[in-house]
Amino acid sequence: MAFLWSLIIGGILGWFASLIIGKDVPGGVIGNIIAGIIGSWIGTSLLGKFGPVIGGFSIVPALIGSVILIFIVSFLLRMMKK
């Protein structure tokens, strides 16, 4: 059940981060899940654990990490298209 929660919360975090950035995540729902989970890891590594915790994710650093990840991925994809 914890794995399912991780997928759901990771997807929501990735989706919300893509709304903040204004760029779609490549891969749709699966891309949102991956961006949320990896972004959570990045945010927690950089900022530590603080704020509310849902499904094992500290929401504030996870969201900030997801925004950073989506920004970097969209920048790299834009540079590759040129």
N, C-alpha and C positions, 0 to 999 in steps of 0.2 A: 504494500500500500504506500510506503514511503517513496518508492520509485515513481509511482503514478503521480503523487503530489509534486515531486520534483519536476516531472514533465509538464504538468499543468502550470505551476508557478513559473517555471522557466519560459514557457510559451507566452504567458501574460506579461512577464517582464520584458521579453524581446519585442512583443507587440507594442507595449507602451513606450519603450525606448525608441522604436521606429516612428511612432507618432510624435515624440519630442523632437527628433532629428528632422523629420519630414521626408525621410527616404525609406523606401521599402527594403526589407531584408530579402536578399536572394534566397529562393528555396521555399517561400511561403511559410506555412505553419511549422514545418520542420526547421527551416532557417530561424524562425522566431524562437523555437525551443533551444536550438544550439546557441544562438546569440544570448539568450537569457541565462543559460547554464554557464557558458564560458565567461560571459560578462559578469556574472555573480562571482566567479572565481577571481577575475581580475580586480573587481571592486573591493572584495574582501581582502585580497592580498595587499592592495594599495592603501586602503582606508581602515581596515580592521572591521570588527563586528560592532555595529551600533544600530539603534532604531528597532522597529518592530521585526520580529522573526516569524515568518510564515513558511511552513513546509521545509524548514531547515535553511531558508534563505534570509539573511539580513536584508531587508527590502531596500533601504537607502543606498548602501554601498553596491548592492546588486544592480540597482537601476542605473547608478552612475557608471558602473563598469560596463553595463550593456550599451549605454549611450556612447561611451568611448569606443567600444568594439565596433558598433555599427558605423560610427563616423570613420574609423580607420578602414573598414572593409569597403564602404562606399567610396572613399577617397582612392583606394587602390584600384577598384574596379573602373573608376572614371579615368585614372591614369593609364590603365591597360587598353582602354578603348581608343585612346589617341594615337 
